[in-house]
Amino acid sequence: MKIKRVCLAVTLFVTMIAIGHTSAACTNANLVGVWGYQVGAAVGAFTADGNGHLTGSQTVSENGVIGTQTYTGTYSILANCTGSLTVSFMGGGSSTSNFVLDDAKKGAQVINTDSGAVAQGFTLAQGVVTCGLTGKKATFASNLFGKIVGVGPVAYVAQVILDGKGKVTGSGTFDVNGTIVPAPITGTYTEKGDCTGTLKITPSGLGTTNFTFVVVNVGKEILLLETDSNTIVAGNMQK
């Protein structure tokens, strides 16, 4: 009787493992809806149809020259939740990347696979979120890193408070080529109904910086790229 009970328990355990592995299998359907991303010095968003096709747009810094690109593309996801995608830009050119979906299948780590390129980052599902100037105050912790061409590396960590009406306040620590400047910040922002927008902040004693952004993770995170000339700076803000 004990042997039978042990065998039954083992059988149930093995069955549960098999079911778990089966349910964890990925398909193209796991990439569907609007996803935002930050890969290298590019921030954008795409809409995937769940069947291997997507369309999107991005803002990118090419060695400090800021530009925007729209594209169409295809993607393929294997059962082990790894995948690849290829996009073709309007006006010419293409790009390829590999990615790995996370366990929740709401995000992925991404690496660009173009010859000669070194760029990695991540993408997150936008989820259901109300965007625009909603009137609701939100506080974010921000972290951005990169460089200013001709100056050197920069890093910004700040508390950014959006008042829901287009105004920005907060404070942060700003490292410009090794010079540390703690400072309060003021600024403005815009946010469209498609969850993209612009942000302008002025740390006291420093110049104004401009960013483009996309909202992801049901409004809990914002991905940003600085859009000032000669900058290669990107990062995120999290609630």
TACOR-V500713 format. One record per residue. RES is the residue in one small letter. PSI is psi in degrees with one decimal (* if undefined). D_FIRST is the distance of its C-alpha to the first C-alpha in Angstrom with 1 decimal. Layout:
BEGIN
<<RES/PSI/D_FIRST> <RES/PSI/D_FIRST>>
END
This chain:
BEGIN
<<m/-43.1/0.0> <k/-40.6/3.8> <i/-41.5/5.4> <k/-40.5/5.1> <r/-41.5/6.3> <v/-44.2/8.7> <c/-40.9/9.9> <l/-42.8/10.5> <a/-43.0/12.4> <v/-42.5/14.3> <t/-44.5/15.2> <l/-41.6/16.6> <f/-46.6/18.4> <v/-40.2/20.0> <t/-41.9/21.0> <m/-40.2/22.6> <i/-44.3/24.5> <a/-42.4/25.7> <i/-41.0/26.9> <g/-44.6/28.6> <h/-38.0/30.5> <t/-44.1/31.5> <s/-22.7/32.9> <a/-9.3/34.7> <a/140.7/36.7> <c/156.0/40.4> <t/177.0/43.1> <n/-24.3/46.8> <a/-16.8/46.0> <n/-18.5/45.0> <l/94.4/48.7> <v/148.7/50.4> <g/-160.7/53.1> <v/129.4/55.4> <w/137.0/54.5> <g/158.3/56.8> <y/157.3/57.1> <q/110.6/58.9> <v/116.7/59.1> <g/-133.1/61.7> <a/47.7/64.9> <a/134.2/63.9> <v/131.7/62.7> <g/-167.6/62.0> <a/147.5/59.8> <f/159.1/58.6> <t/120.2/57.2> <a/144.1/54.4> <d/-0.3/53.7> <g/-2.8/50.0> <n/14.8/51.0> <g/11.4/52.5> <h/146.6/56.0> <l/160.1/57.6> <t/151.1/61.0> <g/-177.1/62.1> <s/157.9/64.8> <q/157.8/65.2> <t/134.5/67.7> <v/146.1/68.0> <s/114.1/70.1> <e/91.2/71.4> <n/38.2/72.8> <g/-5.2/74.1> <v/118.0/75.3> <i/132.8/73.5> <g/165.9/72.9> <t/148.1/70.8> <q/141.5/69.0> <t/155.3/67.4> <y/164.0/65.1> <t/162.3/62.7> <g/175.6/59.7> <t/155.1/56.5> <y/159.7/53.1> <s/130.3/49.9> <i/127.4/46.4> <l/166.0/43.6> <a/-26.5/39.9> <n/9.2/39.5> <c/18.1/42.0> <t/155.3/44.9> <g/178.8/48.1> <s/155.7/51.8> <l/153.6/54.9> <t/130.7/58.5> <v/146.8/61.3> <s/123.2/64.9> <f/142.2/67.5> <m/127.8/70.3> <g/-6.2/73.4> <g/153.1/71.7> <g/158.7/69.1> <s/169.5/65.4> <s/148.6/62.5> <t/150.3/59.0> <s/154.0/56.0> <n/153.2/52.3> <f/161.7/49.8> <v/120.3/46.3> <l/145.8/44.8> <d/175.8/43.0> <d/-33.3/39.5> <a/-11.9/40.8> <k/32.1/43.0> <k/2.1/46.0> <g/167.2/47.7> <a/148.2/48.3> <q/137.9/49.9> <v/142.2/52.8> <i/132.0/54.9> <n/135.4/58.1> <t/17.5/58.2> <d/141.7/61.9> <s/129.4/63.7> <g/-6.5/65.6> <a/146.7/63.8> <v/98.1/61.8> <a/133.5/60.3> <q/165.6/56.9> <g/-144.5/55.6> <f/163.8/53.3> <t/146.1/53.1> <l/141.3/51.6> <a/140.2/51.2> <q/-39.3/53.8> <g/-175.0/51.6> <v/114.8/53.1> <v/144.7/56.0> <t/119.6/59.4> <c/168.3/62.1> <g/-179.6/65.8> <l/89.6/67.8> <t/-12.3/65.6> <g/-2.7/67.3> <k/128.1/64.1> <k/140.4/64.4> <a/138.7/61.8> <t/130.2/61.5> <f/148.5/60.3> <a/124.2/59.8> <s/149.8/61.5> <n/116.0/61.3> <l/148.4/63.6> <f/148.6/64.6> <g/-140.0/66.9> <k/157.6/70.6> <i/123.3/74.1> <v/127.0/76.1> <g/-7.6/78.9> <v/-54.8/77.6> <g/-169.6/74.1> <p/149.5/70.5> <v/152.5/69.8> <a/136.0/66.8> <y/129.2/66.6> <v/126.3/64.2> <a/156.9/65.1> <q/122.1/64.1> <v/121.4/65.4> <i/117.7/65.8> <l/124.7/66.5> <d/-1.2/68.1> <g/-3.8/67.2> <k/5.7/70.8> <g/2.5/71.7> <k/148.4/72.4> <v/135.2/70.8> <t/173.2/70.8> <g/-161.6/68.9> <s/157.6/69.2> <g/179.5/68.1> <t/126.3/68.6> <f/121.6/70.3> <d/111.3/70.5> <v/100.5/73.3> <n/38.8/73.6> <g/-7.3/72.6> <t/119.1/74.8> <i/128.2/72.7> <v/103.2/73.9> <p/136.9/72.1> <a/146.3/73.5> <p/157.8/73.2> <i/150.6/73.0> <t/166.0/74.4> <g/-169.3/74.2> <t/162.1/73.5> <y/157.1/71.0> <t/150.9/70.6> <e/124.3/67.5> <k/168.7/67.4> <g/-19.7/65.1> <d/10.6/63.3> <c/22.2/62.1> <t/159.0/64.6> <g/-171.5/67.5> <t/152.1/69.8> <l/134.6/70.1> <k/121.0/73.2> <i/147.5/73.0> <t/103.0/75.8> <p/137.4/74.9> <s/126.1/77.8> <g/-5.9/80.0> <l/170.4/78.5> <g/166.2/79.1> <t/137.8/77.3> <t/144.0/74.3> <n/141.3/73.1> <f/152.2/69.7> <t/150.9/68.1> <f/163.6/64.5> <v/138.1/61.6> <v/136.3/59.0> <v/179.6/55.3> <n/53.6/51.9> <v/40.9/52.7> <g/2.4/55.9> <k/-9.8/54.3> <e/146.2/55.9> <i/129.7/59.3> <l/133.9/60.0> <l/151.0/63.7> <l/130.2/66.2> <e/137.6/69.7> <t/14.1/72.4> <d/145.1/75.4> <s/145.2/77.3> <n/22.0/76.5> <t/145.3/73.1> <i/76.6/69.7> <v/127.1/67.5> <a/161.6/64.2> <g/-156.7/61.4> <n/167.2/59.6> <m/136.9/59.5> <q/140.7/56.4> <k/*/56.0>>
END
